[in-house]
Amino acid sequence: MNLTNIGTVKDILSRHGFSFSKGLGQNFIINPDICPRIAENGNAKEGYGVLEIGTGIGVLTAELAKRADKVAAVEIDTRLLPILDETLEEFDNVKIFNEDVMKCDLNKIIKEEFNGLRAAVCANLPYYITSPVIMLLLESRLPIDSITVMVQKEAAQRLCAKVGSRESGAITVGINYYGTVKSLFNVSRGSFMPAPNVDSAVIRIDINHDRLLDEEEEKFFFKMVKYGFSQRRKTIANALSSQLGLKKDDIYSALTSCGLPEAARIEQLDMQQLISLSRMLMNR
């Protein structure tokens, strides 16, 4: 079954009485070159189980199932289940979980479904939920090697920005704390049905399972990053003093100890400077 053929897709959707949900950000891939490339770049191979988030009608799911030993897919839209029964009928290594990815136990799914296999995540994420899902996957410290996702092109530029550059944000810092990110390829808006108003890009995050900070330090670090980037145009002292309950003089002292100017803004700091400053402030 050719799931990227517009006629085939329209026929399937029509027979099942399916209509696209704007609220769920549904845009199904119809470019036949995209999903094989995501699968090839996303560790869908022998010895791996792949966790997919959002199945659509199963275009990417099928490509993952052809390559990986097992696919566990989390799909919130109950209306897609009978469609997936049809489109994925030939695959016996796929299991669909009709759940909300933000609420289900992903650790449990991976451990139970991928027993003995290495694991990876692949997804074509709805734009509105990109950052929350990526941070959920990272903060959950899942036993995965990589996260390969298609996101809005503009978001990809922010996610892949260098920490310390103007394009970076709190999400950029979060990704670089937990792993290494790179942009793989761009995807034009015409590759989807219905076509969104923006282009997309596929990125991959390779996970680093070594902790850079202990648990308490980590909590403080992300609190500092959150508050700092929420007022990124302010100096660090002005942005953090009230939020962290610190005197400005203590923040100036911490900045000086890290070799940073008192007028520094958080968006100017690289990862090592952020970690050093966080440790200094926590000790105060």
N, C-alpha and C positions, 0 to 999 in steps of 0.2 A: 504493500500500500504506500503510495507516494504522498506523504503528509506535507510536502511543500508545494504540491500542485493546487493552485487556487480552486479549480473546479472540484477536485476531490475534497478539499477542506470545506468548501461551501455545501457540498452534498452531505457530508458527515454532520455538520452543524445544523443543517436544515432538517435532516431526518430525526435528530435528537431535540429539535426545538430550542437550540441554544442561541442566546444573544449575548454579545460582549458586555461585560460589566466595567463601566468607567471607574466605579468605586474600587475595584480590585486591580485597576491598571492593566487590563488584559490586552496585550498585543502579541499575536502569534507569529512565529517566524515562518516565512515562506521562501526565503532565499536558501536554496539547497546546499550552498557552500558553507553556511555559518555553523550549524550544529556539529558536523564532523570536525571542524577546526576547534570548536570549544572542547569537544570530547578528547581530541588528540592532545590538546594543550593542558587538559585538566586532570591528568593521571587516571583516565578511564582506560585501564589495561589489566592484563592478567595479574592476579594477586591482590587486586584492589576491590573494595566496595565503594560505591559512589552515592553520596547523599545529594539528592536533587531537591531544590526548593522551588515549587511552582512548576507544574508539568505542562500547562496549556493542553493541547490535544496529544502530547507525547512525542513531539518531533525530536527534541533533545534527549528525552528519556530513551527512545529507541536507539539513538546513536551511542548513548552510554552503555545500554544493555548489550549491544553488539561487541563491545570491547572489554568491559569490566566483568568481574565474576558475579557481582550482585549490585542491584540498584534499589535504594530505598528512597521513595519520592514523597515529599510532604506537599499536599495540595488542599487548600482551604475550601475550594468551590465544589460542593457536592454534585452540582449539575454536570461536572466533567467526568465523574466516575463511570457512568455507562459508556461514554465516548472512549475512555481509556481502556475499558474492557474490550472494545472492538479494535482500537488502533494498536494495542500492545499484546494482542491475543497470541502472537507467535513466540513471545518471550516468557520463559518460566523463571527467569532470574530477577523479576521486578516485583516489588511490593509497594503498594500505594497506601499512604497514611492520610486519611481525610481529617487533617488537623490544622490548627493555626500555628505556624512555625514559631511565633513569639511566645506561645504558651506550652507547647509540647516538650517532652523530655528527649532532647536530641541525643544526649549521652546514652540513654537507655536504648534508643533505636540503633545507634551505631554498634553498641556492644552486643546487642541481641541479633542483629541482622548481619553484621560483618565479622562474626567470631572467627579469629585467626587471620583475618585479612587486614591489610593496611587500608586507610580510608582517606577520602578526599570529598570536597564539596564542589558541585557545579550548579549554576543557576542562571536563569534569565530573570533578573529581579525587576518587579514593578518599581518605577522611579520613586514613588512616594515612600517606599519602605527600605530603600537602599542602605542608608546609614544605620538605622536601627538593626537590620538583619546582620550586616557585616560586624557591627560591634557585639551583637549577641553571640555570634559564632566565635569571635575572638575571646571575649570575656568568659565564655563558658569553658574555655580551655579544653575543647573537644580533642580526642585523639586522632587528629587529621593532619595530613601532610600539606594540603594546599586548599585554597578557596579560589575557584575560577568563576567569575561572574560577569554578566553583561549588564552594564549600567548606562545611564545617560552620559553622553560624551563630555559634557561640562563637568559632571560629577567625577568622571574618570580622571580628568585633568587635576582636580583637587585631591583626589585620593592618591594619585601618583606623584604629586608635587614633592619637592624637596623640603624637608622640615627646616624652617628658618627662612623660607621664601615667602613672598607676598601671597602666593596662591595657596599656601598651606593653611590648614585649620585644625581644630581639635580632633576631627576624624583622621586627618593625615598623621598626627602624632600618635593616635591610638593604633593605627595600622602598623606604623614603623616601630612601635613598642613591641608588638606581638610578632612581627615578621618582616619580610621583604616583599615589596610590591613592584610590579612592572606592568606596563600597558602592552597588550599583545597585538590587537588590530581593531580598526574602526568598522562600524556597521552602519550603512546608510538607512535612513528612515523608510525607504522603499522596500526594505527587506522584511517588513512586517505587514500583517493584516489584523486590524486596520492600521494604516501608517500613522505613527505618532508625529508630533510637530517638531521633533528634534532627532538628531543622529545619536547613535550609541557607540560604545566601545567595550571591548572585552579586556579585563585585567585579571592578573593572577597574584595572589598573596601566598608566598611560601612561609609556612609557620615556623617560628623559632620557639621551641618548647622550654628553653632555659629561662628562668625568671631573672629579669634585670634588677628587680627590687623585691624585698620581702613583702608579705601581705599588707602590713600596716603602712609601709612606705609607698606601696602601690596605690592604696586608697587615697593617701594624701597627694600623691603625684597627679592622679587623674582629677582630683578636686581642684588642684592648682591650675591644671590645663583647662578644665571646664570654665572656671571663673575668669581666667586670664583671657581666653579667646572670646568669651562673651562680651568683653570690652577691649577688644584687641587694639584699638587705636589709642587707648590710654597707656600711660607708662605702667610697668608692672607694679610699682608701689601704689599708684592710685587705683589700679584695678583689683589688687588683692588685699589691701589693708583691711577694709571693712569686712569683706567676705570671709577672710581667714582669721579675723580677730587679731591681727598683728599690727604693731606700731610701724609707721613708715620708716623710722630710724633703724628698726631691726631688719626691714626688707632691704634698705640701702646697704646695711652692713653685710647682709647675705650676698647681695649683688657684687659688692666690692671683693668679697672673699672668693667669688667665682670669676673674678677678672672682668666683670661686666659693668658698663656705665650705669649710673643711677637713673638715667632717662631711658633705659632700655625698654622696649615693648616685647611682649611675649612672642609675637610672630617673627621676631628677629633671631630667636634662639634656636640652635640646632638641638638634636636629641640629647647629646651628652651634656650640653649646657642646661637643658631643662631638668635632667636628672640630678645634676650637681646642685642646682638652685633649689629643687624640691627637698633634697636632703638637708641643705643648710636651713631652709625655712622651717622644716619639721623639727629640727633641733632647737629652734627658738620658740 
